[in-house]
Amino acid sequence: MLNPRLGERLGQAVVGQAELESGRLPSAQPISAGFVDIVGFTSLGEQVPPDRLGTVIGGFESSLEDAVEPPVRPAP
């Protein structure tokens, strides 16, 4: 469940070859990313279906957005 989610997020941040060669990113924006080790997540992932696990992570992301200074938004 984690790998597809990470792939989705990273896939949205891919830099094209032309941008790499020019050294310019016309629509670039500074971002911050964090990592959280959720205790018991592996065990939970073994016990619940993937769609339910996605719902749990979505709720966790919403809680984090509420806890940090605005403007904060999830990656599209």
N, CA, C and O atoms as a MOPAC input file, in Angstrom:
PM7 MOZYME 1SCF
protein

 N      0.82400 1    -1.19800 1     0.00000 1
 C      0.00000 1     0.00000 1     0.00000 1
 C      0.86400 1     1.25600 1     0.00000 1
 O      0.51500 1     2.26100 1    -0.61900 1
 N      1.99200 1     1.18700 1     0.69900 1
 C      2.85900 1     2.35300 1     0.80900 1
 C      3.54800 1     2.67500 1    -0.52000 1
 O      3.60500 1     3.83800 1    -0.91900 1
 N      4.06600 1     1.66400 1    -1.19900 1
 C      4.79000 1     1.91400 1    -2.44500 1
 C      3.94200 1     2.58900 1    -3.51600 1
 O      4.41800 1     3.53700 1    -4.14000 1
 N      2.69900 1     2.14200 1    -3.76100 1
 C      1.89100 1     2.86300 1    -4.75800 1
 C      1.64600 1     4.31500 1    -4.36500 1
 O      1.65400 1     5.19700 1    -5.22400 1
 N      1.43100 1     4.57100 1    -3.08400 1
 C      1.17000 1     5.94600 1    -2.62400 1
 C      2.40700 1     6.81500 1    -2.84600 1
 O      2.30300 1     7.93900 1    -3.33700 1
 N      3.56900 1     6.29100 1    -2.48400 1
 C      4.80000 1     7.04900 1    -2.70500 1
 C      5.03900 1     7.27100 1    -4.18900 1
 O      5.44300 1     8.35800 1    -4.60200 1
 N      4.78900 1     6.23900 1    -4.99600 1
 C      4.96300 1     6.36600 1    -6.43800 1
 C      4.06300 1     7.43600 1    -7.01900 1
 O      4.46300 1     8.18700 1    -7.90900 1
 N      2.84400 1     7.50000 1    -6.50800 1
 C      1.89000 1     8.51800 1    -6.97300 1
 C      2.40200 1     9.91100 1    -6.64900 1
 O      2.38200 1    10.79900 1    -7.50100 1
 N      2.85800 1    10.10200 1    -5.42400 1
 C      3.35700 1    11.41800 1    -5.00600 1
 C      4.60900 1    11.81000 1    -5.78600 1
 O      4.72800 1    12.94400 1    -6.25000 1
 N      5.53600 1    10.87300 1    -5.92700 1
 C      6.77300 1    11.18100 1    -6.63100 1
 C      6.54800 1    11.37900 1    -8.11800 1
 O      7.21800 1    12.20300 1    -8.74100 1
 N      5.61300 1    10.63700 1    -8.69600 1
 C      5.31900 1    10.76400 1   -10.11700 1
 C      4.84300 1    12.15500 1   -10.48300 1
 O      5.01100 1    12.59100 1   -11.62200 1
 N      4.25400 1    12.84900 1    -9.53600 1
 C      3.76700 1    14.19200 1    -9.78600 1
 C      4.89100 1    15.22100 1    -9.71300 1
 O      4.70000 1    16.38000 1   -10.08300 1
 N      6.05800 1    14.80100 1    -9.24000 1
 C      7.16500 1    15.72900 1    -9.06900 1
 C      8.31100 1    15.46300 1   -10.03300 1
 O      9.41100 1    15.98100 1    -9.83800 1
 N      8.07900 1    14.67900 1   -11.05300 1
 C      9.13100 1    14.31500 1   -11.98800 1
 C      9.57100 1    15.53100 1   -12.81000 1
 O      8.74300 1    16.32600 1   -13.25600 1
 N     10.85900 1    15.65600 1   -12.99700 1
 C     11.43000 1    16.73300 1   -13.78800 1
 C     11.74800 1    16.17900 1   -15.16800 1
 O     12.36100 1    15.11800 1   -15.28600 1
 N     11.33800 1    16.88600 1   -16.20700 1
 C     11.57100 1    16.45100 1   -17.57400 1
 C     13.01200 1    16.64700 1   -18.02200 1
 O     13.75200 1    17.42300 1   -17.41800 1
 N     13.41100 1    15.94800 1   -19.07600 1
 C     14.77900 1    16.02600 1   -19.59800 1
 C     15.13900 1    17.44000 1   -20.03200 1
 O     16.24600 1    17.90300 1   -19.75700 1
 N     14.22400 1    18.13600 1   -20.70500 1
 C     14.50700 1    19.50700 1   -21.15400 1
 C     14.75300 1    20.42400 1   -19.95600 1
 O     15.62800 1    21.28800 1   -20.00400 1
 N     13.99200 1    20.23900 1   -18.89700 1
 C     14.18400 1    21.06400 1   -17.69900 1
 C     15.53300 1    20.76000 1   -17.05000 1
 O     16.21900 1    21.66900 1   -16.58100 1
 N     15.91100 1    19.48600 1   -17.02400 1
 C     17.20300 1    19.12500 1   -16.46400 1
 C     18.34300 1    19.75500 1   -17.25600 1
 O     19.29300 1    20.28400 1   -16.67900 1
 N     18.24300 1    19.69400 1   -18.57900 1
 C     19.30300 1    20.23100 1   -19.42900 1
 C     19.40900 1    21.74100 1   -19.33800 1
 O     20.51100 1    22.28800 1   -19.38900 1
 N     18.26900 1    22.43000 1   -19.20400 1
 C     18.29600 1    23.89300 1   -19.14400 1
 C     18.62300 1    24.39600 1   -17.74700 1
 O     19.08500 1    25.52500 1   -17.58400 1
 N     18.38700 1    23.57400 1   -16.74900 1
 C     18.62200 1    24.00400 1   -15.37100 1
 C     17.53100 1    24.91200 1   -14.84600 1
 O     17.68900 1    25.52200 1   -13.78900 1
 N     16.41500 1    25.01200 1   -15.57600 1
 C     15.30400 1    25.87500 1   -15.16300 1
 C     14.03600 1    25.05500 1   -14.98900 1
 O     13.75300 1    24.14100 1   -15.76300 1
 N     13.29400 1    25.39700 1   -13.97200 1
 C     11.99800 1    24.78400 1   -13.71700 1
 C     10.96900 1    25.89800 1   -13.63200 1
 O     10.77300 1    26.47500 1   -12.56300 1
 N     10.30700 1    26.21100 1   -14.74300 1
 C      9.40800 1    27.36400 1   -14.78400 1
 C      8.30100 1    27.34600 1   -13.73600 1
 O      7.91400 1    28.40300 1   -13.23700 1
 N      7.79700 1    26.19900 1   -13.40100 1
 C      6.68200 1    26.16000 1   -12.44900 1
 C      7.09800 1    25.60900 1   -11.09200 1
 O      6.24800 1    25.17800 1   -10.31200 1
 N      8.40200 1    25.61800 1   -10.80100 1
 C      8.89300 1    25.05100 1    -9.55000 1
 C      8.44000 1    25.86800 1    -8.34900 1
 O      8.36200 1    27.09600 1    -8.39800 1
 N      8.14700 1    25.16400 1    -7.28300 1
 C      7.78500 1    25.78200 1    -6.01500 1
 C      8.55900 1    25.08000 1    -4.90700 1
 O      8.71600 1    23.85900 1    -4.94600 1
 N      9.04000 1    25.82400 1    -3.92500 1
 C      9.71900 1    25.15800 1    -2.81100 1
 C      8.70500 1    24.33600 1    -2.00200 1
 O      7.57400 1    24.76900 1    -1.77800 1
 N      9.12300 1    23.17000 1    -1.58100 1
 C      8.25400 1    22.33000 1    -0.76500 1
 C      9.04800 1    21.74200 1     0.39000 1
 O     10.27900 1    21.72800 1     0.37500 1
 N      8.33700 1    21.26600 1     1.37200 1
 C      8.92400 1    20.50500 1     2.46600 1
 C      8.20600 1    19.17500 1     2.52400 1
 O      7.00200 1    19.09400 1     2.28200 1
 N      8.94000 1    18.15100 1     2.84100 1
 C      8.35000 1    16.82600 1     2.96500 1
 C      8.80300 1    16.23100 1     4.28200 1
 O      9.89800 1    16.51700 1     4.76500 1
 N      7.95700 1    15.40900 1     4.85300 1
 C      8.28900 1    14.77700 1     6.12100 1
 C      8.03800 1    13.28900 1     6.07100 1
 O      7.34000 1    12.78900 1     5.18800 1
 N      8.60400 1    12.59800 1     7.01000 1
 C      8.42100 1    11.15900 1     7.13800 1
 C      7.98800 1    10.86900 1     8.55700 1
 O      8.55700 1    11.40200 1     9.51000 1
 N      6.98900 1    10.03300 1     8.69700 1
 C      6.50100 1     9.65300 1    10.01100 1
 C      6.48100 1     8.13300 1    10.08300 1
 O      5.97600 1     7.46400 1     9.18200 1
 N      7.02800 1     7.60300 1    11.15000 1
 C      7.00200 1     6.16500 1    11.38300 1
 C      5.81900 1     5.88700 1    12.30100 1
 O      5.87400 1     6.17400 1    13.49700 1
 N      4.76300 1     5.33600 1    11.74900 1
 C      3.54500 1     5.07300 1    12.51800 1
 C      3.68100 1     3.71500 1    13.20300 1
 O      3.75700 1     2.68100 1    12.54000 1
 N      3.71000 1     3.73000 1    14.52300 1
 C      3.84500 1     2.49300 1    15.29200 1
 C      2.67200 1     1.56800 1    14.99600 1
 O      1.51400 1     1.97500 1    15.08500 1
 N      2.97400 1     0.33200 1    14.64700 1
 C      1.93500 1    -0.66200 1    14.39300 1
 C      1.37300 1    -0.65200 1    12.98700 1
 O      0.44800 1    -1.40800 1    12.69200 1
 N      1.91700 1     0.19600 1    12.09800 1
 C      1.35500 1     0.32100 1    10.75700 1
 C      1.52100 1    -0.96900 1     9.95100 1
 O      0.61000 1    -1.37000 1     9.22700 1
 N      2.67800 1    -1.61600 1    10.07400 1
 C      2.89800 1    -2.86000 1     9.33600 1
 C      1.89600 1    -3.91100 1     9.78000 1
 O      1.30500 1    -4.60200 1     8.95000 1
 N      1.70800 1    -4.03100 1    11.06000 1
 C      0.73100 1    -4.99200 1    11.59100 1
 C     -0.68000 1    -4.64200 1    11.11800 1
 O     -1.44600 1    -5.52400 1    10.72900 1
 N     -1.01500 1    -3.37300 1    11.15300 1
 C     -2.32900 1    -2.93800 1    10.69200 1
 C     -2.51100 1    -3.27300 1     9.22000 1
 O     -3.57700 1    -3.72800 1     8.80700 1
 N     -1.46500 1    -3.04600 1     8.43100 1
 C     -1.52300 1    -3.32300 1     7.00200 1
 C     -1.74200 1    -4.79200 1     6.69100 1
 O     -2.26000 1    -5.13100 1     5.62800 1
 N     -1.35900 1    -5.65100 1     7.59100 1
 C     -1.56000 1    -7.08800 1     7.41600 1
 C     -2.97300 1    -7.52400 1     7.80700 1
 O     -3.40900 1    -8.62000 1     7.45700 1
 N     -3.68200 1    -6.65900 1     8.53200 1
 C     -4.98800 1    -7.03900 1     9.06900 1
 C     -6.17700 1    -6.41400 1     8.34600 1
 O     -7.28700 1    -6.94100 1     8.42000 1
 N     -5.96500 1    -5.30700 1     7.65300 1
 C     -7.08800 1    -4.62300 1     7.01100 1
 C     -6.88400 1    -4.57800 1     5.50100 1
 O     -5.74900 1    -4.61800 1     5.02900 1
 N     -7.97500 1    -4.49400 1     4.74100 1
 C     -7.84700 1    -4.41100 1     3.28200 1
 C     -7.17700 1    -3.09500 1     2.85400 1
 O     -7.25200 1    -2.10000 1     3.57600 1
 N     -6.52200 1    -3.08800 1     1.67800 1
 C     -5.80700 1    -1.89500 1     1.21200 1
 C     -6.66200 1    -0.63200 1     1.15500 1
 O     -6.17300 1     0.44500 1     1.49700 1
 N     -7.92700 1    -0.73100 1     0.73100 1
 C     -8.74400 1     0.48400 1     0.65000 1
 C     -9.00700 1     1.06400 1     2.03500 1
 O     -9.07400 1     2.28300 1     2.19300 1
 N     -9.15400 1     0.21900 1     3.01800 1
 C     -9.36400 1     0.68900 1     4.40200 1
 C     -8.08100 1     1.32800 1     4.92800 1
 O     -8.13100 1     2.33800 1     5.63000 1
 N     -6.94900 1     0.75000 1     4.59500 1
 C     -5.66900 1     1.29800 1     5.01900 1
 C     -5.45200 1     2.68000 1     4.40000 1
 O     -4.92500 1     3.58300 1     5.04900 1
 N     -5.86100 1     2.83500 1     3.14200 1
 C     -5.77800 1     4.14000 1     2.48700 1
 C     -6.61700 1     5.18500 1     3.20400 1
 O     -6.21500 1     6.34400 1     3.31500 1
 N     -7.77700 1     4.77700 1     3.68800 1
 C     -8.64500 1     5.68100 1     4.44500 1
 C     -7.96900 1     6.11000 1     5.74500 1
 O     -8.04300 1     7.27400 1     6.13800 1
 N     -7.31200 1     5.16500 1     6.40600 1
 C     -6.59400 1     5.47800 1     7.64800 1
 C     -5.49800 1     6.50300 1     7.38100 1
 O     -5.35300 1     7.47100 1     8.12800 1
 N     -4.72800 1     6.29200 1     6.31500 1
 C     -3.64300 1     7.22300 1     5.98000 1
 C     -4.19500 1     8.58900 1     5.59400 1
 O     -3.62100 1     9.61400 1     5.96200 1
 N     -5.30300 1     8.61500 1     4.85500 1
 C     -5.92600 1     9.88500 1     4.49600 1
 C     -6.32300 1    10.68200 1     5.73300 1
 O     -6.13000 1    11.89700 1     5.77900 1
 N     -6.87500 1    10.00700 1     6.72800 1
 C     -7.22600 1    10.67400 1     7.98500 1
 C     -6.00100 1    11.19500 1     8.71000 1
 O     -6.02500 1    12.28000 1     9.29200 1
 N     -4.93100 1    10.41600 1     8.67200 1
 C     -3.68400 1    10.83600 1     9.30100 1
 C     -3.12600 1    12.07800 1     8.61200 1
 O     -2.67500 1    13.00900 1     9.27900 1
 N     -3.15500 1    12.09600 1     7.28300 1
 C     -2.67900 1    13.26400 1     6.53500 1
 C     -3.50300 1    14.50100 1     6.88900 1
 O     -2.95100 1    15.58800 1     7.05900 1
 N     -4.81500 1    14.33800 1     7.00000 1
 C     -5.67600 1    15.46900 1     7.36300 1
 C     -5.31800 1    16.01000 1     8.74300 1
 O     -5.29300 1    17.22200 1     8.95500 1
 N     -5.04200 1    15.10900 1     9.67300 1
 C     -4.64900 1    15.52800 1    11.02300 1
 C     -3.35100 1    16.31700 1    10.99600 1
 O     -3.20900 1    17.30900 1    11.71100 1
 N     -2.40600 1    15.88100 1    10.17800 1
 C     -1.14000 1    16.60700 1    10.07300 1
 C     -1.34200 1    17.99000 1     9.48100 1
 O     -0.74000 1    18.96100 1     9.94000 1
 N     -2.18700 1    18.08400 1     8.46600 1
 C     -2.45600 1    19.38000 1     7.84600 1
 C     -3.04000 1    20.35000 1     8.87400 1
 O     -2.72700 1    21.54000 1     8.86100 1
 N     -3.88300 1    19.83700 1     9.75900 1
 C     -4.48700 1    20.67800 1    10.78400 1
 C     -3.47000 1    21.10700 1    11.85000 1
 O     -3.64000 1    22.14100 1    12.49700 1
 N     -2.41500 1    20.30500 1    12.02400 1
 C     -1.46900 1    20.55100 1    13.11400 1
 C     -0.34300 1    21.51300 1    12.75800 1
 O      0.32600 1    22.01900 1    13.66000 1
 N     -0.11300 1    21.78200 1    11.48400 1
 C      1.00800 1    22.64100 1    11.10200 1
 C      0.50100 1    24.01000 1    10.65000 1
 O     -0.68700 1    24.20500 1    10.39500 1
 N      1.43200 1    24.93700 1    10.56200 1
 C      1.06100 1    26.29300 1    10.17200 1
 C      0.59800 1    26.34600 1     8.71800 1
 O      1.21800 1    25.73100 1     7.85100 1
 N     -0.48100 1    27.07200 1     8.44100 1
 C     -0.92500 1    27.23800 1     7.06900 1
 C      0.04300 1    28.13400 1     6.30100 1
 O      0.79800 1    28.87600 1     6.93000 1
 N      0.05500 1    28.10000 1     5.00500 1
 C     -0.76500 1    27.26200 1     4.15000 1
 C     -0.13000 1    25.87700 1     3.97100 1
 O      1.04900 1    25.75900 1     3.63600 1
 N     -0.91200 1    24.86600 1     4.19400 1
 C     -0.47800 1    23.48700 1     4.01900 1
 C     -1.52200 1    22.79100 1     3.19400 1
 O     -2.71900 1    22.97100 1     3.41600 1
 N     -1.07600 1    21.99000 1     2.23500 1
 C     -2.01500 1    21.22100 1     1.44100 1
 C     -1.34300 1    19.93000 1     1.00600 1
 O     -0.12400 1    19.89000 1     0.84200 1
 N     -2.10700 1    18.90100 1     0.82300 1
 C     -1.51100 1    17.65200 1     0.35000 1
 C     -1.08100 1    17.79800 1    -1.09800 1
 O     -1.59400 1    18.64800 1    -1.82700 1
 N     -0.14500 1    16.97200 1    -1.50400 1
 C      0.27400 1    16.96900 1    -2.89900 1
 C     -0.89300 1    16.52700 1    -3.75300 1
 O     -1.64000 1    15.62900 1    -3.36400 1
 N     -1.06600 1    17.15200 1    -4.92700 1
 C     -2.18500 1    16.76100 1    -5.78500 1
 C     -2.03900 1    15.35300 1    -6.32300 1
 O     -2.90400 1    14.88200 1    -7.06200 1

